[in-house]
Every structure is written in C-alpha cells, then in structure tokens.
Amino acid sequence: MNKNRLEAFSDGVLAIVITIMVLEIKVPHGDQWADLHTLIPVFFSYVLSFIYIGIYWNNHHHMMHAASKISGKVLWANLHLLFWLSMIPFATGWMGENNFGAAPMALYGVILLLSAIAYKILQTTLVNCQGRNSILAKAVGKDKKGWISPILYLIAIAATWIHPIIAGGIYVLVALIWLIPDLRIEKVLESEKN
C-alpha cells in the first residue's frame, strides 16, 4: 500500500483538530484589554494543546518518512491514533473554560495517555510491517521517551486530585521532553545514505 494517502489524510485531520481548537477561543464582549483577561486559561490550554498536536504531527511525519510500506493494520492503528488526537479539542476547551479544574485536567491527561498509547501501537505496528532490521526499527530503538511519557501521564492524572497545577506542570514537562528534537530517525536515514 502507498503511504502517501495515509500521510495526507493524517495531515488533514490534524489541521482540522487545530482549527477546531482555535475556533473554541471565543471573542470577548468588550473593547478593553481587561476583557481579554477571562481568556487567559483558554489561551494557555490552546497553546499547550497546539504544541502537543505539533509534536505528534512532527513525529508522525518522521516515522512515515522512514517507512517504506504500510499494511491494513497500520491504517487501523493510524486511525486509532487520530481518534484520540481528535478528542484533544474537547478536553482543551473544557480545561480552559473551567480554569484548569481537577476533572478537566484529569480528562486531558487521560486523552494524552491514550494518544501516547495509540502512537506506540502505531509505531510498533509500523515497525513490524517494515521488519525488525528495517531503518525504522533501528531508529526507534528502545524508545525511552515513548515509555516514559505514559508513566508521567499516569502520575499527572493521579496528581490532579492533589492539585491540578501539579498535573499541568507534568503535562508541560512531557511536552518539553518531546520538543527537544528527536534525531534518531534522521540519523539512521542519513547513515543509510552513506
């Protein structure tokens, strides 16, 4: 199967997810700077979610670039990932509208956790499709970040009931961990060229 359609479809879904999130930011009634004050939690939740969607888009792009073929299982695993990512706008809106309350923060963490698990499933399915000696298998390696993230999400979900700010800090920490460029795939692809 050709991977280009899968990539194009995934790009389109992620673009729609971002569009839905930004449309959830309602224009305030009033023409003063102070009127924007009520939007601060909504804006911060949007920024965090935008970064998460960007991280997934970037990593998905690199992973697909390293893949030479896909299968029906890969298509379903990809749809599974897109399903959980498409839930991020709902959790983002609820979190921002309710000033980062415990239940919205916990739901946000659950969706991030399920997205991470879905990404891991897609990655494993794609590696199995390519073969254990493939470029992608070499690039993925032990995937420490991929295993640490779900553990941190579980801690954050539990921490929401202690104080939601702790969970928020952990969500930001995971995003920062993934913002550090992951050059594994690029390095392996470059070494294969030489």
N, C-alpha and C positions, 0 to 999 in steps of 0.2 A: 504494500500500500504506500501511496505517496504521502509524505509527512507535511507537504506544503498546505494542504487543505486543513489539516489539524491545527497547524500554526496560525493560519489566517482566521479560522473560527475562534480559536482561543484569544487571539489579539482583539477580535471584535467584541467578545464577551467581556474582557477586562476593560475595554474602552467604555462599554455601556455601564459597567459597575462604577467606574469613576464618574461618569456623567450623572448617574442616579445619586451618588453621594453629594456631588456639588449642588444638584437641584434641591436637595434637602435643606440647604442653607437658605433660610427664608430672609427676605429683605425686611429690615426693621421698619416699624412705623415711626417716623420722625426723621428730622434732618440734622440732628446734632451728633457729634462724635460720641457722646454719652449713650446714645441709642444703640450703639454697636456693642456696648458692654455685655448685654444679655447673650450675645452671640459668641463670646469668648470660649465657653466649653464646647459649643457646636463646632467652632473653627478648629480647636485643638484636636477634637476627636476626628475631624475630617483629615487634618494633616497627618495624624498617626496612621489612619487607615489608607490614605493615599500612598504613604511610604510603604506600608505592607503590600499593597497591590503592586506597587512598582518593584518591590523585591521579588515577588512571585513572578511577575512578567519577565524580569531580567533573568532570573534563574531558569525559568521555563524556556526562554529563548536559547540560552546556552546549552541546556540539556538537549533540546531538539536539534540544535546545530550539530551536536556530537553524535546524534543518532543517524544511522544510515537507512533504517527501515522501521515500520510500525506494524502493529497487528490489531486485530479486533479487541483484544484485551487492553492494549494501550489506549485505544479510542474510549473504551468504557472507563478506564482509570482516569483519563483526562477529563471526561465528563463529570466524574465523581469530584475531582478537584475543583472544577468550575462551579459545581453546585455549591460547595462550601464557600468559595470565594464570593459567589453572588449573594450570600447571606450577610456579608460584611456591611453593606449599606444599612440594612435594618438595625443591626447591633450598634453601628456607628451613630445612627440617628437617635436611638433610644438612650445611648450612653451620653451623648452631647445634650440632649433635651432635658435630661434628669441630673445634670451636674455630677456625672461620674458616680452615681449611686451604686450600692453594693450589687444588687441584682443585675443591672445593666452591665456592670464591669465583669461580673461572673459570666454572663451570657457572651460577652465579647471574647472572653478567654476561652470559652467552650468552642466558639466558632474558629478562633485562631488555632486551637488544639486540633480540631477536626480537619482544618485546612492543612495543617502540618502533617497529619497522619495521611491524608489523601495525597499530598505531594510525595511522601515517602513511598506510598503504594505505587504511584505513577512511576517514580524513579526506579523502583525495584522491578516493576513490570517491563519498563523500557530496557533496563539492563539485561533482564532475562531474554528479551526479544533480540537484543544485539549479540548476546553471548558473553560468557564470563571473561573472555580475553579481548573484548572489544575496547575501543577508545573510551567509550562512556564508562565501562566497568573500571578501567584503570583510573579515570578521572574522579569518579565518585569515591573510590577507596573506602575508608572506614566511615566517612561522613559524620564526623564528630558533631558538627553544628546541627545536622539533621536529627541526631539523637538527643542532644542537649535541649533543644527548643521545646519539645513536648513536655519534658520534665519541668522546665521553667514555667510553662503554661499551667501545668497542674498545681505547682506551688502558688502561682498567681491567683488561680481560681479559688483555692483554699484561703489565700490571704485576703480576698475581697471581704470576707466576713470579719476579719480583724480590723482592717481599714482599707478602703478602696484605693487609696493613694499608693499603698504598697504594691497592689496588683498593677496599677498604672505604671509605676516605676519598673516593674519586671517586664511589662509589655514594651516599654521604651528600650530597656536593656536588650531584649531579644532583637528588636528592630536594629539597634546599633550594632549588635554582633553580625547581623546579616548585611548591614550597609558596608562593612569592611569588604572590599572586593574579594570574591572567591575566584581565584585564578586557576583552580585545579583543571577545569575543562580546557581553558585557553592554553595552559602549559602543555597538557597532553597533546592537544591538537597541533601545537607548534612543534613539539618534539617528533610527532609523526611525519610532519612535512620534511624535517631534516634528515 
